[in-house]
Amino acid sequence: MGSAPVPLWRRLAAEFAGSAFLAAVVIGSGIAAQRLSPGQTGLELLENAAATAAGLFAIILMFGDAAAYLPVQVAGCIAGAVIANLMFALPAATISTKDRASPAHFLSEIVATLGLMLVIFALARSGRSQAAPAAVGAYIGAAYFFTSSTSFANPAITIGRMFSDTFAGIAPSSSPSFIGAQVIGGVLAWVIIRTLYPSITPAQAADIIVPHRDNQAGPETARAASDGASPGIRPPGHGQTPD
């Protein structure tokens, strides 16, 4: 029997907390890397990427990341940026001057967003929900290096990183380009996903990142559903977080 739906305020609180922790991890580790390895950009990036990948793994386990409730996510990311700044004795909010707008960065954000969505939907197709935190964290960690944009892949974190003039920041003038690229990457991902996995729904993909206790189907059931078979269970819900 399925559990009662999680109240909206708890889902919003989880979105806020998860987004705040994500921004704090990304920005805080960037500040720490800049201080620990001054002038060594490659090492700074490695430290920033490793901390982000590990932090994202833990955040998904704690809160999930349903990519919903954008206003709450934006507020959480801004709060996380402020917290990261304060933890390193910096002003609470400083507008970044780090220009990242270039054709290469634009292409990189398209690729980063496209790849992230494909990872999530591929997990949904194969029913490997247990691997989601590690897979998403590993992908983002790798994308720090194989994309010139260092893989923001999320409009909320893009906005949040505007409020820290540090290693991980992004100038407000660069943000529209990044967000536009993320939208394009999302549209391309939708086209590819509809071609490769036509029976997988957004709800099923969200269930990989935010497991629902009323949907405990195993990999075989998930594969059967994606192949168009009737698994005999109701489809997963939307945007729930664990109690």
N, C-alpha and C positions, 0 to 999 in steps of 0.2 A: 504494500500500500504506500502511496506517495505521501511525503511530508507536506505540511501546510506551506503555502507560499511565503517567502521571506518578505517582510514589510518593506515598502518602498524606501523609507528613511534609512533602513539598515543597508539596503543596496547602495543608496547614495553615499552613505558614510564609508562603505567599503571602497567605492570608486574614488572618493576624496583621499582616503588614507593611502590606498595603493598608489595613486598618482603622486601624492606628496612624497612618499618614500622613494619612488622612482626618480623624481627630480632631485631629491636630496642625494641619492646615490650617484647619479650621473654628474651633477655639479660638484658635490663634495669631493668625490674621487678625483675630479679634474683639478680642483684647487690643491688637493693633497699631492697629486702627481707633479704639479707645477712647482710646488715648494720642495718636494723630495728630490726632484731631478731637474733643477733649473737649467734651461737651455738645451736639454736633451729631448727634443720633440718626439722622437721615436719611442723612447722609454716612457715618456709622459703618456703617450697614446696607449701603449701596452698596459700601463698601470690603470688608466681610465677604463679601457675595454675590459680588463679582467675583473675589476670591481663591478662594472655595470652588468656583465654577464652573470656573475655570482649573485649580485643583488637582485637581478630580475628573476632568477631561479627561485630565490626565497620569497619574493613579493608575489609571484604567481601562486606559490604554495599557500601563502597566507591569505591573499585577497582575491586572486584571479585577475584577469584583465579582459573584460568583455568588450572593450572598445565601444562603450555606450556612455550615455549621459555626458556629452562633451562639455557643457558648462561646468559641471562638477569636477571633471578631470582637469580642465584648465585651471580652475581655482586651486585644486590640489597641487598641480605642478608649480604654480606661482608660490604657494605656501612652502613647498619643498625647496624652491630656489632661495626664498628668504631664510629658511632654517639653515640651509647649507652655508649661506653667506655668514650668518651669525655664528655658526659653529667654528668658523675660521677667523673670527674677530673682524669681519668686513662689514661695511654698511649693509643694512638689512636688504636694500634693493638698489642695484646700480644697473643702468641700462647698458647692455653690451655694445661694444664698438667693433666686434669681430665680424668682419664682412665675409660672408660665405656664398654670395650670389655669383655664380658663374655657370656657363653651359655644362661644365663637367659636374658641378655639384647638383645641378638640376637633373641630369641624367642619372646620377648616383642615387638620388632620392627616389626616382621612379623605380629603379632596380631594387633598392632596399625594401620599399613598401611592397612591391610585387612579390619578392622572395619571401617576405615574412608571411604574407597571406597564403602563399602556396604551401609553406611549411604547416600552417595551422590546418588548412583544408586537407592536406595529405594525411595528417594525423587523424583527422575525422574519418577519412576514407578507410583507413586501416584499423580504426578503433584503438589506437595506441595512446589513450589519454594519460597513462602513467608517464609517458615520455615527454609530455607537453612542456613542463617547466624547464627541463634540461635542453630540449630541442630549441625552444624559443630563446632561452638564454645563450645557448651556443651560437645560434644564428646571428643574434645581435652582436655578440662578442666578435665573431668572425667578420661581420659586415663593417665593424669599426676600421678594419684594415683593407678589405677588398673594395670599399667604396670611398671615394674622395670626400664625401659629405660626412663620413663617420656614422651614417645610418641613424638619422633621427626617427624616420618612419612613423611619425605620430604627430598630428597637429597640436595636441595639448602640450606635449613635452617641448615642441618647437616654440610655442608661446612662452612657456615657463622659463626656458633657457635664455630668453631675452632679458630677464631680470637679474642677471649675474654677469658682470664684466670680467669674466675669468676664462680659463682655458676652454671650458665646455660651453661658453656663451654663444649667442648668435645675435647679430645686429638686427634691430627691427626692420631695416630696409631689406634684409635678406630673407626674412620670414615668409613674405608672400610667395616668393619663388619656391621655397621649400614646401609650403603647404600645397601650392598648385601642383608640384611634382608628386606629392603624396596622393592627391586626388587622382591624378592621371595613373599612377601606379595601381591604385585601388580599382579603377575602371578596367585597366588591362588585366588585372588579376581576376576580376569578375568574368571577363570574356574567356580567359584560359580555363578557369575553374568550371564554367558552364560547359566547356568542351570536354575536359578531362573527367570531371566528376558531376555529371548532370543531375544526379539524384540527391546530392548532398545539399542540405539547406543551411542558411546562415545560423539557424538555431542549433543544428547539429555541430557546426564548427565552434560556436560559442560554448557548447557543452564540453568540448575538449579542454578549453582553458578554465571554465568555471563548471566543474562537475556538479550534477544534480543528484541528490540522493534518491529521487524517485525515478531515476533512469540508470540502472546498474547493468545495462546490457554489455556483453563482452564483445571482443573483436569480431567474432563470427556474425553477431547480430548487426553490428555496424556495417560490415562488408555486405551483408545481405541487403540491408536497406539501401546502401549506395548503388547496388547493382539492380535496384528496382524491385526486389522481392519484398514480400510483406513479413516483417519480423514479428508481428503480433503484439507490439507494445506501442504505447502512445508516444508521439514525438516529444523531444525534450522541451522544457520551458525556456523562457527568455530571461537573461540577466539576473539569475539567482546566485546568491553566494552561500557558502556553507554556514550552518549555524555555529 
